[in-house]
């Protein structure tokens, strides 16, 4: 059931009406039931069962972890009480440490189970291909029938959107392990946290603290006219991005990528730039729809995009793009890795060999942690070296190099007497960041890593600038009028993003939507009508169109 289908519109309308009629204590239960229905409809029976098994294991594990932590705290308090009264507390201390060790073992077991599920359902074919590549050196290979069994397993039992809900529950059990939250006594709460139906499209990747009050709060969510209008406006804007812009750009991108040997030279540059905008309008458009629906239900979800194309560095770009994925990895991978014994020893070694101030020049532990995080970002996107390189290690290496070469850039800027406090310099940095980003992103769209490099070979071996003037671009799957509509949509998106970015710099945080909502109701209604008419008349439903085919919905 696609969120752009008529069936989903009816489904969501029923959900919203009943949701606001129910008392506050039952509203989260209603969302749980609806989320389970939505997930079951979009999954097979076996996939749904696999999802419930994963939820059951994580709930049971978190429940046991909380009980063990409570016992440990009780023993610690007894030890403190015994010490104050002059009574030895060594027995209680040993008991407390024993409970801590058992709690950690349970956490590790549950975490390994989750990682095992991810590997089996998402990465096993990729791992088998790597093993096959190694075995080919010895003129042997994995039996072909084993691939058939694995394909059957992945197809029949792999739960949809496992990349999203697995990160949510790993974050949850980690928070329980750290003692920041108590485990849910009711397993339904964990299931809702992981499968709240708008999230089962393409995120955002939430933490319990993000939705604790709005998703599970005992207070009744009441219908709000302002939230309804704001949410509907956001939903329409998301549909505009997806149907008017993204779907048209996709036709050009698909045409060039399918035959890049023929469409070489500047055709490839056009396709690469168009793909970056296609992906952004597709993914951020979906986020607008998801966040808009939740806003109508008075449920606050974290933002996933913040005008990334106005970034002046690649590091800033990724702080503004897929924000929740980056935040998750920082919280649950980067910082914990930095606190491990291995990295502590590495810091001591670097300090001994490179001196006390080594962090200012060569912060090796931090750079190594960044590479691990970026490898996982690439791997999260899919089992393929094109993902691991294009949106993973390549991005991490560029960010590390920018840190290492920062003193050189500062000296070079001073030597050339470049004015860094002006529009032209900021524009240069934004364009530079955009080019660096789209180069790596091009491998994301390529079928394989080698094909991505081969495509760039054809991009530089042909010089054909005349395609911008001789109507050649109109033969790339869309007509002149269709291409002009896409360009108009991109200009409108640029204006809206510019206003939001400017207001963000000023500290107001206002968006165009917020500005419209301050106007009279007649004006707001007019904006609704204009946007709705543009979507109906300009929405692209051409050959091969699939309302459910959001790019990030495949992960």
C-alpha positions in Angstrom: 0.0 0.0 0.0 1.8 3.1 -1.3 1.4 6.3 0.7 0.6 8.0 -2.7 -2.3 5.6 -3.4 -6.0 6.3 -3.0 -6.2 3.3 -0.6 -3.7 4.9 1.7 -5.5 8.2 1.7 -8.7 6.4 2.8 -6.6 4.3 5.3 -5.0 7.4 6.9 -8.3 9.3 7.0 -9.9 6.5 9.0 -6.9 6.3 11.3 -7.0 10.1 12.0 -10.7 10.3 12.6 -10.8 7.4 15.1 -7.5 8.5 16.6 -9.0 11.8 17.7 -12.2 10.2 19.0 -10.4 7.8 21.3 -9.3 8.7 24.9 -5.6 9.4 25.4 -4.7 6.1 27.0 -6.1 4.2 23.9 -4.6 6.3 21.2 -1.2 4.6 21.1 -2.9 1.2 21.0 -4.9 2.3 18.0 -1.7 3.4 16.3 -0.2 0.0 17.1 -3.1 -1.9 15.6 -3.0 0.3 12.4 0.8 0.0 12.1 0.5 -3.8 12.3 -2.2 -3.8 9.7 -0.1 -1.5 7.4 3.0 -3.7 7.9 1.2 -6.9 7.3 -0.4 -5.6 4.1 3.1 -4.6 2.8 4.7 -7.8 3.9 4.0 -11.5 3.4 2.9 -13.8 6.2 6.4 -15.3 6.7 8.0 -11.8 6.7 5.4 -10.6 9.3 6.2 -13.6 11.5 9.9 -12.9 11.2 9.3 -9.3 12.2 7.3 -10.4 15.3 10.1 -12.9 16.3 12.7 -10.1 16.1 10.5 -7.9 18.2 9.9 -10.7 20.8 13.5 -11.4 21.2 14.4 -7.7 21.7 11.5 -7.1 24.1 12.4 -10.2 26.2 16.1 -9.3 26.2 15.5 -5.6 27.2 13.1 -6.8 29.9 15.7 -9.2 31.4 18.3 -6.4 31.1 16.2 -4.0 33.1 15.5 -6.6 35.8 19.2 -7.4 36.2 20.0 -3.6 36.3 17.4 -3.2 39.1 18.9 -6.0 41.1 22.4 -4.5 40.7 21.1 -1.1 41.9 19.5 -2.8 44.9 22.7 -4.5 45.8 24.7 -1.3 45.4 22.3 0.5 47.7 22.6 -2.3 50.3 26.3 -2.0 50.1 26.2 1.7 50.7 23.8 1.3 53.5 25.9 -1.4 55.1 29.1 0.8 54.8 27.3 3.7 56.6 26.2 1.4 59.4 29.7 -0.1 59.8 28.7 -3.4 58.3 30.8 -5.0 55.5 29.3 -4.7 52.1 31.6 -6.9 50.1 29.0 -9.6 49.5 26.5 -7.0 48.1 29.3 -5.5 46.0 30.1 -8.9 44.5 26.4 -9.5 43.8 26.1 -6.1 42.2 29.0 -6.8 39.8 27.6 -10.2 39.0 24.3 -8.7 38.0 26.1 -6.1 35.9 28.1 -8.8 34.1 24.9 -10.8 33.4 23.1 -7.8 32.1 26.0 -7.0 29.7 26.0 -10.6 28.5 22.3 -10.4 27.7 22.8 -7.1 25.9 25.6 -8.6 23.8 23.5 -11.7 22.9 20.5 -9.6 21.8 22.8 -7.2 19.8 24.5 -10.2 18.1 21.1 -11.6 17.3 20.0 -8.3 15.7 23.3 -8.1 13.7 22.8 -11.7 12.6 19.3 -10.9 11.3 20.6 -8.0 9.4 23.4 -10.0 7.8 21.1 -13.0 6.9 18.3 -10.9 5.5 20.3 -8.1 3.8 24.0 -8.8 3.4 24.4 -12.6 3.0 24.5 -12.5 -0.8 27.1 -9.7 -0.7 29.2 -11.8 1.8 28.9 -14.9 -0.3 30.0 -13.0 -3.4 33.1 -11.9 -1.5 33.8 -15.5 -0.4 33.3 -16.6 -4.0 35.8 -14.0 -5.3 38.4 -15.4 -2.8 37.6 -19.0 -3.6 37.9 -18.3 -7.4 41.7 -18.0 -6.8 41.7 -21.6 -5.8 39.4 -22.6 -8.8 36.4 -23.4 -6.5 33.2 -21.7 -5.6 30.1 -21.9 -3.4 27.6 -24.4 -4.8 24.9 -22.8 -6.9 22.0 -24.4 -5.1 23.1 -22.7 -1.8 22.5 -19.3 -3.6 19.0 -20.6 -4.4 18.3 -21.4 -0.7 19.6 -18.0 0.4 17.4 -16.2 -2.3 14.4 -18.1 -1.0 15.2 -17.1 2.6 15.7 -13.4 1.6 12.5 -13.3 -0.4 10.2 -15.3 1.9 11.4 -14.2 5.3 13.2 -10.9 5.0 11.0 -8.3 6.9 10.4 -5.1 4.8 12.2 -1.9 6.0 14.6 -4.0 8.1 17.3 -1.4 7.7 15.1 1.2 9.5 13.4 -0.7 12.3 16.5 -2.7 13.2 18.5 0.5 13.9 15.6 1.8 16.0 15.5 -1.3 18.2 19.3 -1.5 18.4 19.3 2.1 19.7 16.5 1.1 22.1 18.3 -1.9 23.7 21.5 0.1 23.9 19.7 2.9 25.8 18.3 0.2 28.2 21.8 -1.2 28.6 23.3 2.2 29.3 20.6 2.8 31.9 19.1 5.9 30.2 15.7 4.4 29.9 13.7 1.5 31.5 12.6 -1.4 29.3 8.9 -1.4 28.2 6.8 -3.7 30.3 4.3 -3.9 27.5 5.8 -5.4 24.3 3.3 -3.5 22.2 5.2 -0.2 23.0 8.4 -1.6 21.5 6.5 -2.8 18.4 5.0 0.6 17.9 8.3 2.3 18.4 9.8 0.2 15.7 6.9 0.0 13.3 4.9 3.3 13.6 3.4 3.2 10.1 4.7 6.5 8.6 8.2 5.3 9.6 7.7 2.1 7.6 8.2 4.0 4.4 11.7 5.3 4.7 12.3 6.6 8.2 13.3 8.9 9.8 15.3 6.7 12.2 14.0 7.7 15.6 15.3 7.3 19.1 12.9 6.7 22.1 13.6 10.2 23.4 12.4 11.7 20.1 8.9 10.3 20.5 8.5 9.5 24.2 6.0 12.2 24.9 4.1 12.4 21.6 3.8 8.8 20.7 3.2 7.2 24.1 2.2 10.2 26.2 -0.9 9.6 28.4 -2.3 13.0 27.5 -4.9 13.0 24.8 -3.9 14.2 21.3 -6.6 16.6 20.2 -7.3 17.8 16.7 -5.6 21.1 15.9 -6.6 23.2 13.0 -3.2 24.8 12.7 -1.4 21.4 12.8 -3.8 20.0 10.2 -3.3 22.9 7.8 0.5 22.8 8.3 0.6 19.0 7.9 -1.5 19.1 4.8 0.6 21.8 3.3 3.7 19.8 3.9 2.2 16.6 2.4 1.3 18.5 -0.8 4.8 20.0 -1.0 6.2 16.5 -0.6 4.0 15.2 -3.4 5.0 18.1 -5.6 8.7 17.3 -5.1 8.1 13.6 -5.9 5.6 13.8 -8.7 6.5 17.0 -10.5 10.3 17.0 -10.1 11.7 13.7 -9.1 9.7 11.5 -11.5 10.7 13.6 -14.5 14.4 13.8 -13.6 14.3 10.0 -13.2 13.5 9.5 -16.9 16.6 11.4 -17.9 18.8 9.7 -15.4 17.5 6.2 -16.4 18.0 6.9 -20.1 21.7 8.0 -19.7 22.7 5.4 -17.1 21.1 2.6 -19.2 23.3 3.5 -22.2 26.2 5.7 -21.0 28.5 4.5 -23.8 26.2 6.2 -26.3 25.2 9.1 -24.0 28.8 10.0 -23.1 30.5 13.3 -22.2 28.2 16.0 -20.9 25.2 13.7 -21.0 26.7 11.9 -18.1 27.4 15.1 -16.2 23.7 16.1 -16.7 22.5 12.7 -15.5 24.8 12.8 -12.4 23.5 16.2 -11.4 19.9 15.3 -12.2 20.3 12.1 -10.1 21.4 14.2 -7.1 18.3 16.4 -7.4 16.1 13.3 -8.2 17.3 11.6 -5.0 16.9 14.7 -2.9 13.4 15.5 -4.1 12.4 11.9 -3.9 13.7 11.3 -0.3 13.0 14.7 1.2 9.6 14.7 -0.5 8.8 11.4 1.2 10.0 12.9 4.5 7.7 15.8 4.0 4.7 13.4 3.5 5.7 11.3 6.6 6.3 14.3 8.9 3.1 16.0 7.5 1.0 13.0 8.4 2.5 12.8 11.9 2.0 16.5 12.4 -1.7 16.1 11.7 -1.8 13.4 14.4 0.1 15.8 16.8 3.1 13.4 16.8 6.5 15.1 16.5 9.2 13.3 14.5 12.8 14.5 14.0 13.7 16.3 10.7 15.8 14.4 8.2 16.9 17.3 5.9 17.9 20.9 6.4 18.7 22.6 3.1 21.8 20.5 2.4 22.7 22.1 -0.9 23.6 25.3 0.9 26.4 23.6 2.7 29.9 25.0 2.3 31.7 21.8 3.2 31.1 18.1 2.8 31.0 17.6 6.6 28.3 20.3 6.9 26.4 18.7 4.0 26.1 15.4 5.8 25.0 17.1 9.0 22.1 18.4 6.9 21.4 15.3 4.8 19.8 12.1 6.2 20.3 13.7 9.6 18.8 10.9 11.7 21.1 8.2 10.2 24.2 10.4 10.9 22.9 11.1 14.4 22.3 7.4 15.1 25.8 6.4 14.0 27.4 9.2 16.0 25.5 8.1 19.2 25.7 4.3 18.9 28.9 3.7 16.9 31.3 6.7 16.8 31.3 7.7 20.4 31.1 4.2 21.9 34.0 3.1 19.6 36.1 6.1 20.9 35.5 4.9 24.4 36.7 1.4 23.9 39.9 0.0 25.4 41.5 -0.4 22.0 41.0 3.3 21.1 42.2 4.3 24.6 45.4 2.4 23.9 45.7 3.9 20.5 45.4 7.4 21.9 48.2 6.7 24.4 50.3 5.3 21.6 49.8 8.4 19.4 50.5 10.7 22.3 53.8 8.9 23.0 54.9 8.8 19.4 53.5 12.1 18.0 53.5 14.3 21.1 50.8 15.8 23.4 49.3 18.1 20.8 48.9 15.4 18.1 45.1 15.8 18.0 45.5 19.3 16.4 47.3 17.8 13.4 46.8 14.1 13.2 43.9 12.9 15.3 44.3 9.3 14.2 41.7 7.8 16.7 39.1 10.2 15.5 39.9 9.7 11.8 39.8 5.9 12.3 36.4 6.2 14.0 35.1 8.3 11.2 36.2 5.7 8.6 34.4 3.0 10.6 31.3 5.1 10.7 31.4 6.0 7.0 32.0 2.3 6.1 28.8 1.5 7.9 26.9 4.3 6.3 27.9 2.9 2.9 27.1 -0.6 4.0 23.7 0.5 5.4 22.7 1.7 1.9 23.2 -1.8 0.5 25.4 -4.8 0.0 27.6 -3.6 -2.8 31.0 -1.9 -3.2 29.4 0.9 -5.1 27.5 1.9 -1.9 30.4 1.3 0.4 32.7 3.5 -1.8 30.3 6.1 -3.2 28.3 7.1 -0.1 30.7 5.6 2.4 34.5 5.6 2.4 34.8 8.2 -0.3 32.9 10.7 1.7 34.8 9.9 4.9 38.2 10.2 3.2 37.3 13.6 1.7 36.2 14.9 5.1 39.4 13.6 6.8 41.5 15.2 4.0 39.7 18.5 4.5 40.7 18.4 8.2 44.3 17.5 7.5 44.7 20.1 4.7 42.8 22.9 6.6 46.1 24.7 7.6 47.3 24.6 3.9 44.0 26.1 2.7 44.2 28.9 5.3 47.7 29.8 4.3 46.8 29.6 0.6 43.8 31.8 1.1 46.0 34.4 2.9 48.7 34.2 0.3 46.3 34.8 -2.6 44.5 37.5 -0.5 41.1 35.9 -1.1 38.1 37.6 0.6 36.4 34.8 2.5 33.6 37.0 3.8 31.6 37.6 0.6 28.9 35.9 -1.5 31.2 34.8 -4.4 33.4 32.8 -2.0 30.4 31.2 -0.3 29.0 30.3 -3.7 32.4 28.8 -4.7 32.4 26.6 -1.6 28.8 25.5 -2.1 29.5 24.6 -5.8 32.7 22.8 -4.8 30.8 20.8 -2.1 28.0 19.9 -4.6 30.5 18.6 -7.2 32.3 16.5 -4.6 29.0 15.1 -3.4 27.5 14.2 -6.8 30.7 12.4 -7.8 30.4 10.0 -5.0 26.6 9.8 -5.3 27.0 8.7 -9.0 28.3 5.3 -7.8 25.2 5.0 -5.6 23.1 4.9 -8.8 25.5 2.7 -10.8 24.9 -1.0 -10.9 28.4 -1.8 -9.7 31.5 0.0 -8.6 33.4 -0.9 -11.8 30.5 0.4 -13.9 30.6 3.7 -12.0 34.2 4.2 -12.8 33.6 3.1 -16.4 30.9 5.6 -16.8 33.2 8.4 -15.6 35.7 7.3 -18.2 33.1 8.0 -20.9 32.3 11.3 -19.2 35.8 12.6 -19.7 36.7 11.0 -23.1 33.9 12.8 -25.0 33.7 16.6 -25.4 30.2 17.5 -26.6 29.1 20.9 -25.2 26.8 21.5 -28.1 24.1 19.2 -26.5 23.1 22.2 -24.4 22.2 24.1 -27.6 21.0 21.7 -30.3 17.9 20.2 -28.5 19.7 16.9 -27.8 18.6 17.0 -24.2 15.0 16.8 -25.2 15.6 13.2 -26.4 16.5 11.7 -23.1 13.1 10.2 -22.2 11.2 13.5 -21.7 10.0 16.2 -24.1 10.9 19.9 -24.0 7.8 20.8 -22.1 8.4 18.0 -19.5 12.0 19.2 -19.0 10.9 22.8 -18.6 8.4 21.8 -16.0 11.1 19.9 -14.0 13.4 23.0 -14.3 10.6 25.2 -13.1 10.0 22.9 -10.1 13.7 23.0 -9.3 13.7 26.8 -9.4 10.7 26.9 -7.0 12.5 24.4 -4.7 15.5 26.7 -4.8 13.5 29.7 -3.8 11.7 27.9 -0.9 15.0 26.4 0.3 16.8 29.8 0.1 14.1 31.4 2.3 14.3 28.6 4.8 18.1 28.7 4.9 18.2 32.5 5.2 15.7 32.5 8.1 17.7 29.7 9.7 20.8 31.8 9.6 18.8 34.7 11.2 17.7 32.4 14.0 14.0 32.6 13.2 13.8 29.1 11.7 10.7 30.1 9.6 9.9 28.1 6.5 7.8 29.2 3.6 5.0 27.0 5.0 5.2 28.8 8.3 5.0 32.1 6.4 1.9 31.0 4.5 0.2 29.8 7.6 0.5 33.3 9.1 -1.8 34.7 6.3 -5.5 34.9 6.2 -7.5 31.7 5.6 -8.6 32.8 2.1 -4.9 33.2 1.1 -4.0 29.8 2.7 -6.9 28.1 0.8 -5.6 29.7 -2.5 -2.2 28.3 -1.9 -3.7 24.9 -1.3 -5.6 25.1 -4.5 -2.6 26.2 -6.5 -0.3 23.5 -5.2 -3.0 20.8 -5.6 -3.7 21.9 -9.2 0.0 21.9 -10.0 0.4 18.3 -8.7 -2.7 17.1 -10.6 -1.8 18.7 -13.9 2.0 18.5 -13.8 2.4 15.3 -11.8 4.3 12.9 -13.9 2.7 9.5 -14.3 4.6 8.3 -17.4 5.9 5.0 -18.6 7.1 2.8 -15.8 5.7 5.0 -13.1 5.2 3.2 -9.8 3.6 5.2 -6.9 5.3 3.0 -4.4 8.8 3.3 -5.9 10.6 5.7 -3.5 14.4 5.3 -3.8 15.0 4.9 -0.1 12.0 2.7 0.3 14.1 -0.1 -1.1 16.4 -0.4 1.9 
